[in-house]
């Protein structure tokens, strides 16, 4: 009798693992199929930088072939960052540092709307405006 209980438990565990694997593969498929695809070729974009703390404002239009914002900002020397398992975490923009003791951080907006992904996943599109704004307070 004890052997049958162990077999049922083992079957239930294996079934759970199989179901979990199928769900994970399905979620990965959905993520990859809905993820925004990079746009190849030349693009004209505007980068704005605002730091009220430092009374600093900057705006410039650039031409680029880069596909992702993180790569573009890095190639232009506009950002300082820390690497993490989730990609780049912006720590400074044009030398203006975010400071943990004042709870400041760099926010990114695309065409006036807060970015929903990290800087390395923001696809550059022709005509877009990217605002990097120093925010204070979490």
N, C-alpha and C positions, 0 to 999 in steps of 0.2 A: 504494500500500500504506500509505503514511504517513497519508493522508487517512482510511482506514478505521479505523486505530488511534485517531486523534483523535476520530472520530465515536463510536466505542465508549466512549471515555473520557468524552466529553460526555454521552452517554446514561446512563452509570453515575453521573455526578455529579448529573444531573437526577433520576434515580431515587432517589438517596440523599437529596436535598433534599425530594422528595415524601414519602418514608417518614418522615423526621424531622419534617416538618410534621404528618403524620397522627398520629404518636405524641404530639407536643406538644398538639395539639387534643384527643386522647383523654385525656391526663392532666389537662388543664384541665377537661374535662367531668366526670371522676371527682372531682376536687377540689371543684368547685362542687356536685355532686349529693350528696356525702357531708358537706359542711361543715354544721355545726350552724346551724340557722335561729334567728333571734332570736325571743323570746317577747314579744308585745305586751301592754300593760296593766300594771296595778299589781302589784308584787312586794314581798315583805318579805325582806330579806337581812340577814345579820350580817357585819360586817367586824371582823376581829381584826388587831392589829398587835403584833408582838413584836420587840424589839431587846435581846438579852441584853447586848450591848456597852454599851448605854446604860441598862440596868436599867429598860426601859420596856415596859409592857404596856397594851393598850387593847382594848376590845370595845364595840361599839354595834350595835343593830339599826336599820335604816333601811327606809323605804318609798320605792319609786322606780318610775318608768315607763321609766327608761333600759333599753336593750337590751344594751349592752356595758359590761363592767366599767371599761374605760379611760375612757369618757365619764363614768360615774358618779363614779369616784374624782376625776377632774379637776373635775367640777361641784361637788363637795363641798369642794374645796381640800385634799384629803388627800395628793396626790402632786405632786412636782416631776419633770420628765422632760425628756429630750432627744428630738427628733424624728429618725427615721432612715427610710431607704427601707423598712424593715420595720415601721414604726409607732413607738409611744412606747416609750422605754427609761426605766424608772423610776430616778431618781437620788436621790430623797428621799421619805420618807413622814412626814407631820406634822412636817417640818423636820429629821428625822434623816437625815443624808446618808450615802450609800454613798461609800466612799473607796477610790480605786484603789491608793493606797500600802499599804493593809492588805488589799487584794483583797476588799473587802466589796461585796455586791450584794443586791438585793431579790428574794426568791423569792416566788412566788404559789402557794398551794394552794387547791384547790376541794374542800370537804367532806373534807379530810384527804389528798387526793391531789395531787401536783405537777401544775401546769398544763402542758399539752402545747403551748400556743400563747402568743403574746404577749398582753399585757393588753388590746389593742384587739380581739382576736378571742374573748375569753372572753364567752360569752353568759350574761347574768344570768337565773337561774331562781329562782322563788319558793321560799323556804325554804333556799336555799344559804348556806353559810358560806365566806367568803373570808379566808384568812390571808395577810398580807403579813409576811414574816419576813426580818430582816436576817441574811444568811449571811456568814461570813468564810472566805475561801479559795476559789480556783477549783478 
